[in-house]
Amino acid sequence: MTLPTVVTSVLDSALDRAVLPGYSRIGPLLRRNWWPDDPEPDALRGKRVVVTGASSGLGTATAADLARLGATVHLVGRKQSRLREAAALISEDVPEAVLVVDECDVSDLDAVRAYAADLTERLGSLDGLVHDAGVLPPERSTSAQGHELAFATHILGPFLLTVLLRDLLATADDARVVWVSSGGMYTRPFTHELATDLEYEHGDYSGPIAYARTKRMQVIVAEQLAERFASHGVVVHSMHPGWAATPGITDSLPRFAKLIGPVLRTPAEGADTIVWLMASTEAVATTGQFWCDRRPRATSYLPWRKDSAADRQLLWDYCCTVTGVTEMTTDMTGS
C-alpha cells in the first residue's frame, strides 16, 4: 500500500468515525478526490432497473441518474399520481429518460406478489432492483396483512419481491440488487431481544427506533440473500446514503433537519453510491457488502456487537414463514 493510499484510507476512516463530516455533504466533497471512477456515460444502455420508493427523495434522484446512464427505469410507489409527477420531473432533467410507472405498495405482500407476477409476464430479464421504499411511522401501525409497518415496508415486502424476481434477475448478465439502508442502523445492534421481537410488539414504540431497527435488519437480509443468490449470478449489496435532504429527514425529523440543514447532502449526493453500485464493474467483484461513498464499510464499529448466527437465522426463518418463501423456493431456505 502506497503512502497516498494509506493517508486517504486513514482520512476516509476518520470521516466515518466522526459521523457528522462523513455523513454530511462534507463526506462526498472530500472522498470524491480518491473514490473509484464514475461509470461510463452509457454504462446502463439497454439495461432495465426497478426502483422502489421512486416518487420522491433518494428514489427519484436514483431513478434520474440511472436513466441518465441509459437504463430503462421502472418507478415503483404507492400512488400513481405521485409517480407521474416524479416521472415528469425526471424527464425535464433527463429528456432522453425511458421511464415506466408501476404502482405497488411494497408493505402489502399481496400487492408485491401481484406486481412480481406482472413483471415476470412483461419482462424477459431484469438487470437491477433498488429497494428504497421507506417509512418512519409516528406511532405503531400495521400493513394490510397486519405486520408492523416499518418491518413490512423495509423487510418483508422487499424480501418477497427480491425472491420472486430472482429468476428474472438471474437471466440478466451481472444483475444487482441494492438495499438502501441508513447510517442510523449503527445505533441498533441486532441483539437477541430484537431478534425475538421483530415486529416491535413490546416496549414503548418509537418511529425513529423502528426505522433504525429495520435498517439494521436490511443489512443482514442483504447478506443472507447475497449468499443464496451467488450461485445464480446475482450480486446483492446494501448501503447507506449519509444524511440527505429528503422527505424522510425533513418531514419525519424536522428538528434534526433544521439543525444540520446547511450540510445535508443533496438527494443526488445521497443516491450516488446506489447508482455506482448499479453501474460500475467494481460492484460485481464482491457481494453482500455494506457501502457508503463507493467504499465497503464495517457493519459495526464495536466488535462485541457482532450478530449471532442463531439470531440471524431467526430473522431469515421469520421472513420465509411470513412470506411463504419456504414453499416457493425450497433451495433458498438454507442457513
TORLO-694340 format. One record per residue (C-alpha): residue in three letters; z, x, y. Coordinates in steps of 0.25 Angstrom, whole numbers, plus 5000, padded with zeros to 4 digits. Each point is the difference from the previous one (the first is absolute). Example, Ala and Ser with C-alpha at 12.3 -4.5 7.8 and 13.67 -1.06 7.14 Angstrom:
# TORLO-694340
Ala503150494982 Ser499850065014 
END
This chain:
# TORLO-694340
Met500050005000 Thr499650065013 Leu500950015012 Pro499349895008 Thr500149914988 Val501550034999 Val500249975014 Thr499349875000 Ser500749964987 Val501350025006 Leu499649935013 Asp499549884992 Ser501349994992 Ala500850015013 Leu499249895006 Asp500349914988 Arg501550034999 Ala500249985015 Val499449864998 Leu499749965015 Pro499050115002 Gly499449984986 Tyr499949855000 Ser499649985014 Arg498650045006 Ile500550145002 Gly499850024985 Pro498549984999 Leu499850065014 Leu500650134994 Arg499649994986 Arg498549985003 Asn500050155003 Trp500250034986 Trp499749884991 Pro498849984991 Asp498649985006 Asp499649865003 Pro499149934990 Glu498550015002 Pro499449895009 Asp499449924989 Ala501050034989 Leu500149864996 Arg498649965001 Gly499749904989 Lys501549984997 Arg500849875000 Val501550005003 Val501049885001 Val501050015010 Thr501249905000 Gly500849975013 Ala498750025007 Ser500249895011 Ser500850105009 Gly500650135003 Leu499850114990 Gly499249914991 Thr499049975011 Ala499950155004 Thr499850054986 Ala498949904998 Ala499350045012 Asp500050154997 Leu499649974985 Ala498849925006 Arg499750125009 Leu499950094988 Gly499049904994 Ala500849924991 Thr499849854998 Val501449955003 His500749874994 Leu501049955010 Val501149934993 Gly501149925006 Arg500749875000 Lys499349935011 Gln498550005001 Ser500049975015 Arg500850135003 Leu499150084990 Arg498849955008 Glu500650045013 Ala500350144994 Ala498550014995 Ala499549975014 Leu500950115006 Ile499550104989 Ser498649965002 Glu500150035015 Asp500550134997 Val499150034988 Pro498749935002 Glu499550044987 Ala501249954992 Val499849924988 Leu501249914998 Val500349894990 Val501149905004 Asp500949974987 Glu501249905002 Cys501150034991 Asp501650005001 Val500450124992 Ser501449944998 Asp499449894993 Leu499850044985 Asp499149884997 Ala499150045013 Val500050144995 Arg499549964987 Ala498949915006 Tyr499650115009 Ala499950114990 Ala499149904991 Asp499149975012 Leu499850155003 Thr499850034985 Glu498949905000 Arg499450045013 Leu500050154999 Gly499550104989 Ser501050115005 Leu501150035010 Asp500250145007 Gly501349985007 Leu501249915002 Val501050015011 His501349934999 Asp500449985015 Ala500549855000 Gly501450005005 Val501149915004 Leu501450025006 Pro500849874998 Pro501149975010 Glu500749934989 Arg499949984985 Ser498849924997 Thr499149984988 Ser498650004995 Ala499249894994 Gln500650044986 Gly501450015006 His500150155001 Glu500650075012 Leu498950015010 Ala500150155003 Phe500050034985 Ala498949914997 Thr499150055012 His500250154998 Ile500250014985 Leu499649884991 Gly498749965007 Pro499550145001 Phe500450044986 Leu499349884994 Leu498750025009 Thr499950144996 Val500249984985 Leu498949885001 Leu499050095007 Arg500250124992 Asp498749984992 Leu499249985013 Leu500750135005 Ala499750084987 Thr498549965001 Ala499950085013 Asp500050155002 Asp501350065006 Ala500649865003 Arg501350015007 Val501249915003 Val500950025012 Trp501449945002 Val500450005014 Ser501550025000 Ser500950045011 Gly500950115004 Gly501149905000 Met500050014985 Tyr500850135001 Thr501249925005 Arg500049934987 Pro500150084987 Phe499749934987 Thr501449984995 His500449934987 Glu500649895009 Leu498649985007 Ala499350004986 Thr500949894995 Asp499849915012 Leu498550025003 Glu499949875007 Tyr501250025010 Glu500849884994 His501450075003 Gly500750045013 Asp499749975014 Tyr498549995002 Ser499350095011 Gly498550005003 Pro499950155003 Ile500850034987 Ala499149914992 Tyr498850075006 Ala500550144997 Arg500449974986 Thr498649954996 Lys499450115007 Arg500750094991 Met499649924988 Gln498650015005 Val500050154998 Ile500649994986 Val499049904996 Ala498850085005 Glu500550124992 Gln500149914988 Leu498649945002 Ala499550145002 Glu500550054986 Arg499349874994 Phe498750005007 Ala499750154999 Ser499349984987 His499149905007 Gly499650105011 Val500749925011 Val500950085009 Val501349935006 His500750065012 Ser501149945010 Met500250055014 His500849975013 Pro499349995013 Gly501150045009 Trp500549915012 Ala498749935005 Ala499949895011 Thr499749894991 Pro500649854999 Gly500850054988 Ile500850085010 Thr499849945014 Asp500349854995 Ser501050034989 Leu500850125006 Pro499849975015 Arg501250095005 Phe499550124991 Ala498649985005 Lys500550005015 Leu500950124998 Ile498950094994 Gly498849925006 Pro499450125007 Val499950094988 Leu499649894989 Arg498750044993 Thr498849915003 Pro499549914988 Ala498950104998 Glu500950124999 Gly500949924990 Ala498849974992 Asp499450145000 Thr500650044986 Ile499649874994 Val498550025004 Trp500150154996 Leu500649974986 Met498849904998 Ala498950095005 Ser500450154997 Thr499750084988 Glu501350065000 Ala500749874998 Val499449984986 Ala500550144995 Thr501449944998 Thr500649874997 Gly501449935002 Gln500450075013 Phe500649965012 Trp499350045013 Cys500250005015 Asp499050075010 Arg499150054989 Arg501050074992 Pro500949964988 Arg501449985003 Ala501350004993 Thr500549864996 Ser501550045002 Tyr500650115009 Leu501350004992 Pro499850054985 Trp501249924995 Arg499349875004 Lys498950014989 Asp499649874994 Ser500549994985 Ala498949974990 Ala500849884995 Asp500049935013 Arg498650035003 Gln499749934986 Leu500849885005 Leu499049995012 Trp498850014991 Asp500549914990 Tyr500349895010 Cys498750015007 Cys499349994987 Thr500849884995 Val499949925013 Thr498550025002 Gly499749994985 Val499350135000 Thr500750034986 Glu499149904994 Met498750035008 Thr500050154998 Thr500850054989 Asp499550145001 Met500850015014 Thr501449974995 Gly500450144996 Ser501050085008 
END
